[in-house]
Every structure is written in C-alpha cells, then in structure tokens.
Amino acid sequence: MRKGVIAAIAAVALVIVILIGGTFALTNTDWGRGQVKKRLLAMLESNSHGIIRIGRVSGNLLKGATLHDLVITDSAGAPFVKADQASFRYSLRSFTGKRLEFDDVRLVRPIIVLDRQPGGRWNWDRIFPRDTITPKGPRKQSWGTWIRFTDVTLVDGDITAKSPWEPASQAGIPKADVIREAMGPEGRLLIVQVPGGYQKISKFHRVNAKLPLLRLEDPAFKTRRADVAMASMIAEPFKPPTAEVKSLVGGFDFTGDSLWWQNVSVSLPGSRLKGSGRYNINNNNMTLRLRADPVAAADIRWVYPRLPERGSGKLDFAMDWVGDTSIYVGRNADVRIADAHLVGDIGMTVTDEFSIHDTNLRFTGVDTRLIQQLFPTVKPPRSGVLSGRAKLAGNRKKLAVDGDVTFNDRKAGLNRVIAVGEVGFEKGNFSAENLRLTMRPIQVDLARAFDPTLPIGGTVTGTATLNGSLTTRMIARADITHVDRGAVSRMTGTAAIRKGPRGTMASSWFDVDARLHPLSLVTAGRFFPSAGLRGAARGPLHLTGTMKDMFVRTNLTFSDGGKLGLTGKLDLASRDKGYDVDLDAKLFNANAIVSKAPKTSVTATASAEGRGFDPATM
C-alpha cells in the first residue's frame, strides 16, 4: 500500500510538473507565444469582419501581453487601428465570463481612424458587430458585449474622425451653392467628397493621455464613457487654425453620434478654461458653457478664425451652433482684442447676417477695421476708432441703441454723440426711429459717407430726434448749432429730407419749418456759390421742395437791420438762379446778403420773376 501511495503521489507530481512546464512553455517562450498569437488571431477574426495582423506577442501571458505592430483594418483594408505596441494586463477569470477587461493598457504611437461613410455605420461597428440590446431585452453575455479598459496610457497618438455631412437647406439658395460655400475658403468644416455623399473630417495629433476608465461596452449602461486624468494634443476639429491643448482633465460620455461633458478643465498656451458642452457628430451642432480666466484670443481662433491673434482677458462664454446659426455670448468680460478693451456683456448671433443681443459694454480703442474683420458683412461707412459705453440689441437693419460714444474719424476728427433709440445701416442707407441725439460735436464731414457732394463742413452741436430713412423720408426735430470756417448758424424746429434719384443733396427733397438764431448766409450760399451770399439772417423759415423747385416762405431780419419777407418759388440748382416770388422789404440792403448786388435801402412790396440779376433776364 505504501508503495502504491508513493507511486500515485509521484504520478500526480509528474502531471503537475508537466502542466506547469506546459503552461510555462505556452506563456513564457517564443514558441508558446506564437501558438497563443495564432489562436488569438483566429478568435479575433472569427468574431470580427475585419483583418487583424500582429507582428509578435511578448510578456507573461498568464497575467498580460504586449502586442507588437498591431494592425486592424476593415475587410476592404481601410485603416482602423495601427500601433507600434499595445500592452495590457488581465485576469483569466474575466475571460470565463466572456468579458474583455484589461488593466494597465498602454498604446505606443497608435494611429486610430474612426470612419462612418454616408448612410453607413461606424467602422468599429462593422469590424466588431454586436447587439447588446434586442427586442427581448439585454442579450446573453458574449464576446463584445462587455469591453472595459482601466489605467489606459496613450503615447504620441494620432486620431482621425470621419463622419457624414449633409448641407443644411437654406431658403432660396440652391444646394450646390451651399456645398460650394461650405467647401470654400470661408467654410469652417473640412469637407471632402466620398462615394455616396460627403464627409467632414476632424484630426487630433500628438495625443498623449492617461485614462483611469474607458468603458466601450456594458449592457448596464446606454452610453460609453472615458474618464481623462490627463491629456494633451494638437486638436484640429475644423479647418486650421488648430488648438494646442496643453492639458485636459474631465469625464466624457459618448455614443455613436454624440459627445458630452461636464466640468472639464482645459489648459491652452495662454488660457485656462472650465466648463461643459455637447457635440453632435452627425449635424455638427455644438454647445459650450465655459469660464475662461484667463483666455487668449490666439487660443480660440479655432472657434472663430477672424479673431486677431493679439488679445487676452477673462469672461464667462457660451456658444451654440445649431445648423447654420452660431450664437456667442460673453458675460462678465474684461477682454482686450488687438487695441480694443471691452468690459461688460456681449452677445452675437451669426447667420447669413448678424445680430447683437444682451450687450452692455464699456469700451476703448475699438477700430472700425477690427469690426469689419470680425463681421465681414458689416461695412462701416467711415473709418476710425470708437470708445465709450453702449447697450445694443438688434441687427444692422434695426439696432436698439443706448450709448455715449466717441468716434475719432481718421479724416474728419473727433466726434461724440449720446444716442438713445433705434438705427439701421443697410445697403448704404441710414434709418432711425425715435433716435434722440446729443451732439458734442459731430463732424459734418461724416455725412459725406452718404452724400460725397455735400458742400459744407465744420461741426454740429446740440440735440436732435430723428425718425425715418434717407431713402424714404428722414424727419429731424432739432436745436443745433453749426460752425463752418468761422460762420455760425443756429436753428431750431423740424426738417425732413429725402434723398433724390442721384443720391446727392442737389437732387434731394426738403421740408424745413424752422427758426434761425441766426443762419449764416455764407453757409447757405455754399449750396449755390455763384449767388455770392454773405451776412446772416434771423427769423422764421419754411422751405419745401428740391433745390431746383423750392417753395419758400420767410420773414427775415438781416445783420444790418434790414428786413425781407419772401414768399414764392426758387430754382437754386440751375446755373442761372431762378425766382418767382413776392417780397415785403423794410430798409432792405441787397448788398448786405449778395455781394454782387448794389447797396440799397428799400422799403416796398414787390414781386420778382426771372433768372439771375441781369436786367435782360429779370
């Protein structure tokens, strides 16, 4: 019996030695690893619709493995994953439950391509098909229904995402034009044409990251998740410019078409950002809610490339991209952009046009060239630098204004206006609605943006309320003082003007009901210099019509004490001035107002009809 027991123990020991030796041979020798590689490839390819290649396998296969020169493609050879080295640890117990759980995962120089063709599925869905949820509920556990990685490290990775793109429909714009614009130099997305349609492409280079958790499949969760402890990369989600991400920390949930995150911290070269957001891969819709302190303009040019590189500050930032509409809102801002300094709140909506909302700013150094750089559809009528304060809401057709603005025009000089009301600037036309202005002063030269032939200059001070449009009728109720080359005029009352067919003052229509305190006739004479007017006049004045056909009614007192009441029609536009008027003169001296006229002292009632002052035409 003793010999039998010894023989049995010896046999068991031999079996154990053989098993240990076999295990060691399979797990710790090149021959054994080669056998494992063959079986691993066979298992992977039997559960996939792709092509998988492994250069060699190293490591203790009881605890983990290192795969060298790993390549995974779809059945047509299109790339999915390529890595110089992929190492990981595992527990053999997890495989008994058909769970793919890997720890201490390390990918060295991985190149990952996530590809979804128009009308198709993502390439990982095609290569590793699975259906964790069926009409009868969660299916039984099988390979591919549980994939989890912990303690993941990516070293110098490169990730490319290709997803379908469809042009958004725009009323009245052919689809071909929308595609051409989106693929043109002004389009933000990188779009390429592929069989069956179009794709947009995002790229992420030099990716280095540590992920405590990467959950790709779990029947207990509807979403996938990535917890990022550290990441850095060169991000190119759209066309250049790119974003240099120095550090990224936070949690991300994602599905096949969406990605969202909360309380994610991001460090860029000159910026520190923290916030939440969501991105829809299918339609490019995106929302962002960020606190930026500080933020550098150069770091966010990937969002809006028209931003200049020079600038920094802090703000709470919100962005919504919905279809072809982009909404940007900044709160609690203290920002410098180029030479401009802005403090307060600002909101913009950009579509084919642009609108301003939720804007209450104090600003200095805002150049009109910067405004045009940021908003190309805006064409400022003058060039200069703005400073002051402003509350704004609306678009260029109708903009509600409450502001005190100083405008240093590059040609005309300094202007200051306090404005409350509504204004519009569209296709070279100026409009206003209950626009109350205080001018301290305004350079008349600014009006040459609307009428280059305007013969007067100087400055205007005072108050005015404007209603209407220059293309229809602009009405002003005003108390203004005009100074031009030493000539001073003050006028109170109302005036209406409508630009003529040639867009010049000479062809415009007027309706003036005013009182002069006084009016410089030198200034008035600049509209018809051949008349040679001089001096000044006080009293009521009513004018209606154009410069060629002007009805006038007035009773004026001149600087030498003479008086003249005038009622009738004037032609001030023709070479030889015309008149058909009734006059009531008291000690009137014609030479006091017309340099070419003789000195007179006339008290009379009279009528005059003719042209010029030649007796042959009078």
Stockholm file with secondary structure:
# STOCKHOLM 1.0

chainA/1-618         MRKGVIAAIAAVALVIVILIGGTFALTNTDWGRGQVKKRLLAMLESNSHGIIRIGRVSGNLLKGATLHDLVITDSAGAPFVKADQASFRYSLRSFTGKRLEFDDVRLVRPIIVLDRQPGGRWNWDRIFPRDTITPKGPRKQSWGTWIRFTDVTLVDGDITAKSPWEPASQAGIPKADVIREAMGPEGRLLIVQVPGGYQKISKFHRVNAKLPLLRLEDPAFKTRRADVAMASMIAEPFKPPTAEVKSLVGGFDFTGDSLWWQNVSVSLPGSRLKGSGRYNINNNNMTLRLRADPVAAADIRWVYPRLPERGSGKLDFAMDWVGDTSIYVGRNADVRIADAHLVGDIGMTVTDEFSIHDTNLRFTGVDTRLIQQLFPTVKPPRSGVLSGRAKLAGNRKKLAVDGDVTFNDRKAGLNRVIAVGEVGFEKGNFSAENLRLTMRPIQVDLARAFDPTLPIGGTVTGTATLNGSLTTRMIARADITHVDRGAVSRMTGTAAIRKGPRGTMASSWFDVDARLHPLSLVTAGRFFPSAGLRGAARGPLHLTGTMKDMFVRTNLTFSDGGKLGLTGKLDLASRDKGYDVDLDAKLFNANAIVSKAPKTSVTATASAEGRGFDPATM
#=GR chainA/1-618 SS CHHHHHHHHHHHHHHHHHHHHHHHHHHHSHHHHHHHHHHHHHHHHHTCSEEEECSEEESCTTTEEEEEEEEEEETTCCEEEEEEEEEEECCHHHHHTTCEEEEEEEEESCEEEEEBCTTSCBHHHHHSCCCSEETTEECCCCTTSCEEEEEEEEEEEEEEEEEEECCCCBTTBCHHHHHHHHHSTTCCSCEEEETTEEEEEEEEEEEEEEEEEEEEECTTCSSEEEEESEEEEEEESSSSSCEEESEEEEEEEECSSEEEEEEEEEEETTEEEEEEEEEETTTCCEEEEEEEEEEEGGGGTTTCTTSCSCEEEEEEEEEEEETTEEEEEEEEEEEEETTEEEEEEEEEEESSSEEEEEEEEEEEEEEHHHHHHHCTTCCCSSCEEEEEEEEEEEESSSEEEEEEEEEEETTTEEEEEEEEEEEEEETTEEEEEEEEEEEEEEEGGGGGGTCTTCCCCSEEEEEEEEEEESSSCEEEEEEEEEEETTEEEEEEEEEEEECCTTSSSTTCEEEEEEEEEEEEHHHHHTTSGGGCBCSEEEEEEEEEEESSSEEEEEEEEETTSCEEEEEEEEECSSSSCEEEEEEEEEEECGGGTBTTSCCCCEEEEEEEEEETTCTTTC
#=GC SS_cons         CHHHHHHHHHHHHHHHHHHHHHHHHHHHSHHHHHHHHHHHHHHHHHTCSEEEECSEEESCTTTEEEEEEEEEEETTCCEEEEEEEEEEECCHHHHHTTCEEEEEEEEESCEEEEEBCTTSCBHHHHHSCCCSEETTEECCCCTTSCEEEEEEEEEEEEEEEEEEECCCCBTTBCHHHHHHHHHSTTCCSCEEEETTEEEEEEEEEEEEEEEEEEEEECTTCSSEEEEESEEEEEEESSSSSCEEESEEEEEEEECSSEEEEEEEEEEETTEEEEEEEEEETTTCCEEEEEEEEEEEGGGGTTTCTTSCSCEEEEEEEEEEEETTEEEEEEEEEEEEETTEEEEEEEEEEESSSEEEEEEEEEEEEEEHHHHHHHCTTCCCSSCEEEEEEEEEEEESSSEEEEEEEEEEETTTEEEEEEEEEEEEEETTEEEEEEEEEEEEEEEGGGGGGTCTTCCCCSEEEEEEEEEEESSSCEEEEEEEEEEETTEEEEEEEEEEEECCTTSSSTTCEEEEEEEEEEEEHHHHHTTSGGGCBCSEEEEEEEEEEESSSEEEEEEEEETTSCEEEEEEEEECSSSSCEEEEEEEEEEECGGGTBTTSCCCCEEEEEEEEEETTCTTTC
//
